[in-house]
C-alpha cells in the first residue's frame, strides 16, 4: 500500500509540475513532426513527406490509426501521458538501483522527474525518447523473470525508435547469457523485425533519413562531433566501432544489473547519428547510480581521492544535464570553430565516464543485496 501511495503521489506531483506541457492545447514542438507524419500516412501518403520525421514507418502507421480513432489532439494527449509514464518509470527504477538511498528514494525520483533536463525537456518538447529508454531498462531489470513479455515490449520500443538496438548485443554478450536473456533478445528482435516490415515500401526512405547527421550544434552525436573537427568517416563504421567497443567493455567488466543497465543505455546512445539532449534519457540509470556511489564513498572515506571522484562525477552528471547548452556554444560564438564541436563532445564523454564509474564502482551487487547477472 505504501508503494502504491508513493507511486500515485509521484505521478500526481509530476502532472502538477508538467501540467503546462501535458495539457497544452497547442502541439508541442516535436509533436508537430509526429502528427504531420501520422496525417500523411492517414491520407495515403508517406510519413517521410514530413521533413522533420525521423522515426520508423511502423510508428507512423500506428500513429495514423490513433489519429483516425482519437483525432490529432487525442493522439497528442495519449503520447504525452505514455511519455510521462516512461519518465516516471525511468526515475523510480533508477532510484531503486541504489538501495542505500533508503527513504530518500522518493525525493530522488521526484527530483529526476522535475529537474533532470533529459527527462523534463522530453516532456516539454513532446519527444518520446523516454519510452524506448524505459522499455530498455525494464528489459534489463525484469527480463530474467518475464523474458517474453519484456522482450515483446522492448521489441515494440525498437520498432518505434530503433536507437536502442545495440543494447541487444550488450544483453547477448554479458557474462554467460542465461536462457531467459537470450529468449528476451530473440523476442525483441522478432517483434521489431516484423513491425518494421509493416510499411516495407517506406523502409528505404527511413534508412536514408535515419543515416543523416544534421550539422546543428545541439546534435551531440559522435558523428556530428567528428564532422565538426573536419573528420567524415562513414556513419556505419562509427556506429559499428562504438557499439563493439561498449559491448567488449560490458563483457569484460559488467557484474550486475547496474552495470548492465548503464552499458546497454550507453551503447544505444553512442551509435546514433542523432543525439539530442532528450536522448540522454538512455543513461539516466548511470547518472543516478554513479552519483549515489560517488557521494556515498566520500561520506564514508572522507579522503581527497573520494572527494575528487565525487567532484568529477558531479561535473559529469552536470555536463549530461546541460548538454544542449554546451553544444549551443558553437551557434552563439561561430568564431570558436572546431573548439565548439569539441565542447559538444563533453556530454557524450561525461556519459561514458558515468557508465564506467557505475560499472566499476557501483556494480558490487553482493554488498547491496542485488543478485549478479548470470
Secondary structure, 3 states (H helix, E strand, C coil): CHHHHHHHHHHHHHHHHCHHHHCCCCCCHHHHHHHHHHHHHHCCCCHHHCCCCCCCHHHHHHHHHHHHHHHHHHHHHHHHHHHHHHHHHHHHHHHHCCHHHHHHHHHHHHHHHHHCHHHHHHHHHCCCHHHHHHHHHHHHHHCCCCHHHHHHHHHHHHHHCHHHHHHHHHHHHCCCCCHHHHHHHHHHHHHHHHHHCCCHHHHHHHHHHHCCCCCCCCCCCHHHHHHHCCCCCCHHHHHHHHHHHHHHHHHHHCCEHHHHHHHHHHHHHHCCCCCCHHHHHHHHHHHHHHHHHHHHHHHHHCCHHHHHHHHHHHHHHHHHHCHHHHHHHHHHCHHHCHHHHHHHHHHHHHHHHHHHHHHHHCCCHHHHCCCECC
